[in-house]
């Protein structure tokens, strides 16, 4: 039996040394040719960002339309909540700086009174 597998360009270009490229290519073929459909979790040997992306893509492709819609909705809610949290952190940081500056000004004023 012959398999043709297109290896992502990112793997080939991101790996500079020949040995590193060879190891990653072996992992890539191992992953695709043997176990992609049977994995529930990523095996330790494949715990790399490129394989994380493959698992996420596989999970998305296995969803039915309703699950996919719920997933997309949850991503939207997450991004909105993250934006709110980021804004709150920035506002809190600015408020903390203002309070700190007021405290310094009070301290300087007290020292000047003496």
C-alpha positions as CSV (number, residue, x, y, z in Angstrom):
1,X,0.0,0.0,0.0
2,X,1.3,3.5,-0.9
3,X,0.5,6.7,0.9
4,X,1.1,10.2,-0.3
5,X,1.3,12.7,2.5
6,X,1.9,16.4,2.0
7,X,4.2,17.6,4.8
8,X,3.4,21.3,5.7
9,X,6.0,23.7,4.4
10,X,6.2,25.2,7.9
11,X,7.9,22.1,9.2
12,X,10.4,22.0,6.4
13,X,11.2,25.7,6.6
14,X,11.3,26.1,10.3
15,X,13.7,23.3,11.0
16,X,17.2,24.3,10.2
17,X,19.3,21.3,10.9
18,X,18.9,18.1,8.9
19,X,18.7,15.8,11.9
20,X,15.9,17.9,13.5
21,X,14.0,17.9,10.2
22,X,14.4,14.1,9.8
23,X,13.1,13.5,13.4
24,X,10.0,15.8,12.8
25,X,9.3,14.2,9.5
26,X,9.3,10.7,11.1
27,X,6.9,11.9,13.8
28,X,4.7,13.4,11.1
29,X,4.5,10.2,9.1
30,X,4.0,8.2,12.3
31,X,1.1,10.4,13.3
32,X,-0.7,10.3,9.9
33,X,-0.1,6.8,8.8
34,X,-1.0,5.0,12.0
35,X,-3.1,6.7,14.6
36,X,-4.8,9.9,13.7
37,X,-8.3,8.5,13.9
38,X,-7.7,6.6,17.2
39,X,-6.1,9.3,19.3
40,X,-8.2,10.9,22.0
41,X,-5.3,12.9,23.3
42,X,-2.0,14.0,21.8
43,X,0.7,11.4,22.6
44,X,3.8,12.8,24.4
45,X,6.0,12.1,21.4
46,X,3.8,14.4,19.2
47,X,3.4,17.2,21.8
48,X,4.4,20.1,19.4
49,X,2.5,23.1,18.1
50,X,2.1,21.7,14.6
51,X,0.5,18.6,15.9
52,X,-1.7,20.5,18.3
53,X,-3.1,22.3,15.2
54,X,-3.7,19.0,13.4
55,X,-5.7,17.7,16.4
56,X,-7.8,20.8,16.6
57,X,-8.5,20.7,12.9
58,X,-9.5,17.0,13.3
59,X,-11.8,17.8,16.2
60,X,-13.5,20.6,14.3
61,X,-14.0,18.4,11.2
62,X,-15.7,15.8,13.3
63,X,-18.3,18.2,14.7
64,X,-21.8,18.2,13.4
65,X,-23.3,21.5,12.3
66,X,-25.0,22.2,15.6
67,X,-21.8,21.5,17.6
68,X,-19.8,23.6,15.1
69,X,-22.3,26.5,15.6
70,X,-22.0,26.2,19.4
71,X,-18.2,26.1,19.1
72,X,-18.1,29.2,17.0
73,X,-20.5,31.0,19.4
74,X,-18.3,30.0,22.4
75,X,-15.2,31.4,20.6
76,X,-17.1,34.7,20.0
77,X,-18.1,34.9,23.7
78,X,-14.6,34.1,24.7
79,X,-13.1,36.8,22.5
80,X,-15.6,39.4,23.8
81,X,-14.9,38.4,27.5
82,X,-11.1,38.6,26.8
83,X,-11.5,42.1,25.4
84,X,-13.5,43.2,28.4
85,X,-10.8,41.7,30.8
86,X,-8.0,43.3,28.9
87,X,-9.7,46.7,29.0
88,X,-10.4,46.3,32.7
89,X,-6.8,45.4,33.4
90,X,-5.6,48.5,31.5
91,X,-8.1,50.7,33.3
92,X,-7.1,49.2,36.6
93,X,-3.4,49.7,35.8
94,X,-4.0,53.4,34.9
95,X,-6.1,53.9,38.1
96,X,-3.3,52.3,40.2
97,X,-0.7,54.6,38.6
98,X,-2.9,57.6,39.4
99,X,-3.4,56.5,43.0
100,X,0.4,55.9,43.3
101,X,1.1,59.4,42.0
102,X,-1.3,61.0,44.4
103,X,0.3,59.1,47.3
104,X,3.7,60.3,46.2
105,X,2.4,63.9,46.0
106,X,0.9,63.6,49.5
107,X,4.2,62.2,50.9
108,X,6.2,65.1,49.3
109,X,3.7,67.6,50.6
110,X,4.0,66.2,54.1
111,X,7.8,66.3,53.9
112,X,7.6,69.9,52.7
113,X,5.5,70.9,55.6
114,X,8.1,69.8,58.1
